[in-house]
Amino acid sequence: MAAGATLENLLLVVVCLVVGALARRSGRFPEATPTVLTRVVIDVALPALTIVAIRGVDFSTTPSEQLLMALLTPWVVLVVAMLVLIPLGRALGWSREVTACLLLTAGLANTSFVGFPLVEALYGKAGLAMAVWVDQGQFIVLASAGVLIAAYGSGQGRPSLASMTRKLVTFPPFIAFVAALLLHSVAFPKALTLTLEGLAVLVVPLALLSVGFQLRLDMAALAQDGAKTAIGLCVRLLIAPAVVAALLLLWLGQPGRATSVTIAEAAMAPMITGALLAIEAGLSPRLASLMVGLGVPISLMTVPAWAWALARF
């Protein structure tokens, strides 16, 4: 992708985030604004983008190991976070709530709301197909291991397999993912294709406006949890993607676009849904908010840095 187009797309990401933050500060928008935007993205725009992206994949020429690495990468990231944070938490005397909070934020990447816009900015629309596969793998991790971590941290009983399965099979982008696979060889009417493409382009602006609206920096929380946040963000933005990059490069060799997109998705900011899960479970809510509030703007520098480094590998 041309450098000029990349910079223009990155500028769009920054502008949308800033506009979202300014919208909140203006007082002209209700507090429920990000909830509404998120609902539109999850229920309408993301399913459309998922169908468009998956239908754009040529399975006859796409190596199966690329698809497999996209689905497995979120699991690798979570395992890395657990291997680092659990022993470190014990050594530093963290509470179970703090450790669980960091696992849900440092161990889960924002592969859609921040990931899709950044992937499109860095690798163009062609990179979104692989990003969709990574995001599906990430949601499976959230709906299974993420729910278990939240239950462990809050002292609740282990969630049932039925409840976790229900979360997965009723998630609109996952339904669209399965439908796109089943209907991959079916020709769509041009009007339907154009409609899906029109809805898909809403993901970037609406998702970023929602994220920007929710960004807050709590100075009191920073004073109290700054060290924990630094450790969590180091795992999320540096250590986890470094391990993923090392494993994928050893496995597949020189990074192509699919590998680079997968590594970039592993390097994204903390997952907002993971942070919300931590907050709802009462797992260090201020730390969870701080991880997202600092992680998103910092990732706008670190993710392009990863892309730059991989391009010169």
C-alpha positions as CSV (number, residue, x, y, z in Angstrom):
1,M,0.0,0.0,0.0
2,A,1.4,3.5,-0.9
3,A,2.9,5.4,2.0
4,G,0.7,8.5,1.2
5,A,-2.5,6.4,1.3
6,T,-1.4,4.8,4.6
7,L,-0.8,8.2,6.2
8,E,-4.2,9.4,5.0
9,N,-5.9,6.4,6.5
10,L,-4.0,6.7,9.8
11,L,-5.1,10.3,9.9
12,L,-8.7,9.2,9.4
13,V,-8.3,6.9,12.4
14,V,-6.9,9.7,14.6
15,V,-9.6,12.2,13.4
16,C,-12.5,9.8,14.2
17,L,-11.1,9.1,17.7
18,V,-10.6,12.8,18.4
19,V,-14.1,13.6,17.1
20,G,-15.6,10.9,19.4
21,A,-13.7,12.4,22.4
22,L,-14.8,15.9,21.5
23,A,-18.4,14.7,21.0
24,R,-18.4,13.5,24.6
25,R,-16.9,16.7,26.0
26,S,-19.4,18.9,24.0
27,G,-22.3,17.6,26.1
28,R,-24.4,17.6,23.0
29,F,-24.6,13.8,22.8
30,P,-26.2,11.5,25.4
31,E,-24.1,9.2,27.5
32,A,-25.7,6.2,25.8
33,T,-24.1,7.3,22.4
34,P,-21.3,4.7,22.5
35,T,-23.8,2.0,23.4
36,V,-25.9,2.8,20.4
37,L,-22.9,3.1,18.0
38,T,-21.5,-0.2,19.3
39,R,-24.8,-1.9,18.8
40,V,-25.0,-0.7,15.2
41,V,-21.5,-1.8,14.5
42,I,-21.9,-5.3,16.1
43,D,-25.4,-6.0,14.8
44,V,-25.2,-4.4,11.3
45,A,-21.9,-3.2,10.1
46,L,-19.6,-5.9,11.3
47,P,-21.7,-8.8,10.0
48,A,-21.8,-7.0,6.6
49,L,-18.0,-6.5,6.7
50,T,-17.5,-10.1,7.7
51,I,-19.6,-11.4,4.7
52,V,-17.8,-9.1,2.3
53,A,-14.4,-10.0,3.6
54,I,-14.9,-13.7,3.7
55,R,-16.5,-13.7,0.2
56,G,-13.3,-12.0,-1.0
57,V,-11.1,-14.9,0.1
58,D,-10.0,-17.3,-2.6
59,F,-9.8,-20.6,-0.7
60,S,-8.2,-22.3,-3.6
61,T,-5.1,-20.1,-3.4
62,T,-5.1,-19.2,0.4
63,P,-2.9,-21.6,2.3
64,S,-4.9,-23.3,5.1
65,E,-2.0,-22.6,7.5
66,Q,-2.7,-18.9,7.1
67,L,-6.3,-19.3,8.2
68,L,-5.3,-21.6,11.0
69,M,-2.7,-19.1,12.3
70,A,-5.3,-16.4,12.3
71,L,-7.7,-18.5,14.4
72,L,-5.0,-19.7,16.8
73,T,-3.2,-16.4,17.4
74,P,-5.6,-15.0,20.0
75,W,-5.1,-18.2,22.0
76,V,-1.3,-17.8,21.8
77,V,-1.6,-14.2,23.0
78,L,-3.8,-15.2,26.0
79,V,-1.3,-18.0,27.0
80,V,1.6,-15.5,26.8
81,A,-0.3,-13.1,29.0
82,M,-1.0,-15.9,31.5
83,L,2.6,-17.1,31.6
84,V,3.8,-13.5,32.3
85,L,1.1,-12.0,34.5
86,I,0.1,-14.9,36.8
87,P,3.7,-15.6,38.2
88,L,4.4,-11.8,38.2
89,G,1.1,-11.2,40.1
90,R,2.0,-13.7,42.7
91,A,5.5,-12.2,43.1
92,L,4.2,-8.7,43.5
93,G,1.3,-9.6,45.7
94,W,-1.5,-8.7,43.3
95,S,-5.1,-9.6,44.3
96,R,-7.0,-12.1,42.2
97,E,-9.1,-9.3,40.9
98,V,-6.1,-7.4,39.6
99,T,-4.6,-10.4,37.9
100,A,-7.9,-11.3,36.3
101,C,-8.4,-7.7,35.1
102,L,-5.0,-7.6,33.4
103,L,-5.6,-11.0,31.8
104,L,-8.9,-9.7,30.3
105,T,-7.2,-6.5,29.0
106,A,-3.6,-7.5,28.3
107,G,-4.6,-11.0,27.1
108,L,-7.4,-9.9,24.7
109,A,-6.7,-7.6,21.7
110,N,-9.1,-5.1,20.2
111,T,-9.1,-6.9,16.9
112,S,-12.2,-5.2,15.5
113,F,-13.1,-1.7,16.7
114,V,-9.5,-0.6,16.6
115,G,-8.0,-3.5,14.7
116,F,-10.0,-3.2,11.5
117,P,-9.5,0.5,11.0
118,L,-5.7,0.2,11.6
119,V,-5.4,-2.9,9.4
120,E,-7.2,-1.1,6.6
121,A,-5.0,2.0,7.1
122,L,-1.8,-0.1,7.0
123,Y,-2.6,-2.9,4.6
124,G,-5.7,-1.7,2.7
125,K,-9.0,-3.4,2.2
126,A,-7.3,-6.6,1.1
127,G,-5.9,-7.0,4.6
128,L,-9.4,-7.1,6.2
129,A,-10.1,-10.7,5.2
130,M,-7.3,-12.0,7.4
131,A,-8.3,-9.5,10.1
132,V,-11.8,-11.0,10.1
133,W,-10.4,-14.5,10.7
134,V,-8.3,-13.2,13.6
135,D,-11.3,-11.4,15.1
136,Q,-13.4,-14.6,15.0
137,G,-10.7,-16.4,16.9
138,Q,-10.6,-13.6,19.4
139,F,-14.3,-13.7,20.0
140,I,-14.2,-17.4,20.6
141,V,-11.4,-16.8,23.2
142,L,-13.5,-14.0,24.8
143,A,-16.7,-16.2,24.9
144,S,-14.9,-19.1,26.5
145,A,-11.6,-18.3,28.4
146,G,-12.6,-14.7,28.9
147,V,-15.8,-15.6,30.7
148,L,-14.0,-18.2,32.8
149,I,-11.3,-15.7,33.8
150,A,-14.0,-13.1,34.8
151,A,-15.8,-15.8,36.9
152,Y,-12.5,-16.8,38.6
153,G,-11.6,-13.3,39.4
154,S,-14.9,-12.4,40.9
155,G,-15.2,-15.7,42.9
156,Q,-18.2,-16.9,41.0
157,G,-18.9,-20.4,39.9
158,R,-17.6,-21.7,36.6
159,P,-20.0,-20.7,33.8
160,S,-21.8,-23.6,32.0
161,L,-20.8,-24.8,28.6
162,A,-24.4,-24.0,27.4
163,S,-24.1,-20.4,28.4
164,M,-20.8,-19.9,26.7
165,T,-22.0,-21.7,23.6
166,R,-25.1,-19.5,23.6
167,K,-22.9,-16.3,23.6
168,L,-20.9,-17.6,20.7
169,V,-23.7,-18.8,18.4
170,T,-25.9,-15.7,19.0
171,F,-23.1,-13.2,18.2
172,P,-24.1,-11.5,14.9
173,P,-20.6,-11.3,13.4
174,F,-20.1,-15.0,14.1
175,I,-23.5,-15.9,12.5
176,A,-22.4,-13.8,9.5
177,F,-19.0,-15.6,9.5
178,V,-20.6,-19.0,9.3
179,A,-23.2,-17.9,6.7
180,A,-20.4,-16.4,4.5
181,L,-18.5,-19.7,4.6
182,L,-21.6,-21.7,3.7
183,L,-22.6,-19.3,0.9
184,H,-19.1,-18.6,-0.3
185,S,-19.7,-20.3,-3.7
186,V,-23.2,-18.8,-4.1
187,A,-23.5,-15.8,-6.5
188,F,-25.1,-12.8,-4.8
189,P,-27.3,-10.3,-6.7
190,K,-25.4,-7.1,-7.4
191,A,-27.8,-5.0,-5.4
192,L,-27.2,-7.2,-2.3
193,T,-23.4,-7.0,-2.8
194,L,-23.5,-3.2,-3.0
195,T,-25.8,-3.0,0.0
196,L,-23.4,-5.2,2.1
197,E,-20.4,-3.1,0.9
198,G,-22.2,0.1,1.8
199,L,-22.9,-1.2,5.4
200,A,-19.4,-2.6,5.7
201,V,-17.8,0.9,5.3
202,L,-19.6,2.1,8.4
203,V,-17.4,-0.1,10.7
204,V,-14.4,2.3,10.7
205,P,-16.1,5.6,11.5
206,L,-18.7,4.3,13.8
207,A,-16.3,2.0,15.8
208,L,-13.7,4.7,16.2
209,L,-16.3,7.3,17.2
210,S,-17.6,4.9,19.8
211,V,-14.0,4.2,21.1
212,G,-13.2,7.9,21.1
213,F,-16.3,8.8,23.0
214,Q,-15.3,6.3,25.8
215,L,-11.7,7.3,26.1
216,R,-11.0,8.8,29.5
217,L,-7.8,9.3,31.5
218,D,-8.3,9.0,35.2
219,M,-5.3,10.7,36.9
220,A,-6.2,9.3,40.3
221,A,-6.3,5.8,38.9
222,L,-3.0,6.5,37.1
223,A,-1.3,7.5,40.4
224,Q,-2.6,4.3,42.0
225,D,-2.3,1.8,39.2
226,G,0.3,3.3,36.9
227,A,2.8,0.5,37.4
228,K,0.3,-2.3,36.8
229,T,-1.0,-0.5,33.7
230,A,2.6,-0.2,32.4
231,I,3.2,-3.9,32.9
232,G,-0.2,-4.8,31.3
233,L,0.4,-2.6,28.2
234,C,4.0,-3.9,27.9
235,V,2.5,-7.4,27.6
236,R,-0.3,-6.3,25.3
237,L,1.6,-4.1,22.9
238,L,5.1,-5.5,23.0
239,I,5.6,-9.0,24.5
240,A,2.6,-10.8,23.1
241,P,3.0,-9.6,19.5
242,A,6.8,-10.3,19.7
243,V,6.1,-13.9,20.7
244,V,3.5,-14.3,17.9
245,A,5.9,-12.7,15.4
246,A,8.7,-15.1,16.4
247,L,6.4,-18.2,16.2
248,L,4.9,-17.2,12.9
249,L,8.2,-16.3,11.3
250,L,9.7,-19.6,12.4
251,W,6.7,-21.4,11.1
252,L,6.1,-19.6,7.8
253,G,9.3,-17.8,7.1
254,Q,9.4,-14.3,5.6
255,P,6.2,-12.4,6.5
256,G,3.7,-11.9,3.7
257,R,0.6,-9.7,4.1
258,A,-1.4,-12.4,5.9
259,T,1.3,-13.0,8.5
260,S,1.9,-9.2,8.9
261,V,-1.9,-8.6,9.4
262,T,-2.1,-11.4,12.0
263,I,0.9,-10.0,13.9
264,A,-0.6,-6.5,13.7
265,E,-3.9,-7.8,15.1
266,A,-2.0,-9.4,18.0
267,A,-0.4,-6.0,18.7
268,M,-3.7,-4.1,19.0
269,A,-4.8,-2.2,22.1
270,P,-6.7,-3.9,24.9
271,M,-10.1,-5.2,23.9
272,I,-12.9,-2.9,25.1
273,T,-15.3,-5.8,25.5
274,G,-12.7,-7.5,27.7
275,A,-12.4,-4.4,29.8
276,L,-16.2,-4.1,30.1
277,L,-16.3,-7.7,31.2
278,A,-13.8,-6.9,33.9
279,I,-15.7,-3.8,35.0
280,E,-19.0,-5.7,35.1
281,A,-17.4,-8.4,37.3
282,G,-15.9,-5.8,39.7
283,L,-12.4,-6.7,38.7
284,S,-10.4,-3.4,39.3
285,P,-12.7,-1.3,37.2
286,R,-10.4,1.8,37.3
287,L,-7.4,-0.3,36.1
288,A,-9.5,-1.8,33.3
289,S,-10.5,1.7,32.1
290,L,-6.9,2.9,32.4
291,M,-5.7,0.0,30.2
292,V,-8.1,1.0,27.4
293,G,-7.7,4.8,27.9
294,L,-3.9,4.6,27.5
295,G,-3.7,1.5,25.4
296,V,-5.7,2.8,22.4
297,P,-3.8,6.0,21.8
298,I,-0.4,4.3,22.4
299,S,-1.3,1.6,20.0
300,L,-1.7,4.2,17.2
301,M,2.1,4.5,17.4
302,T,3.1,0.9,18.3
303,V,1.0,-0.9,15.7
304,P,2.4,1.1,12.8
305,A,5.9,0.5,14.3
306,W,5.3,-3.2,14.1
307,A,4.1,-2.9,10.5
308,W,7.2,-0.8,9.6
309,A,9.5,-3.4,11.2
310,L,7.9,-6.4,9.5
311,A,8.1,-4.6,6.1
312,R,11.8,-4.5,6.6
313,F,12.3,-8.0,7.9
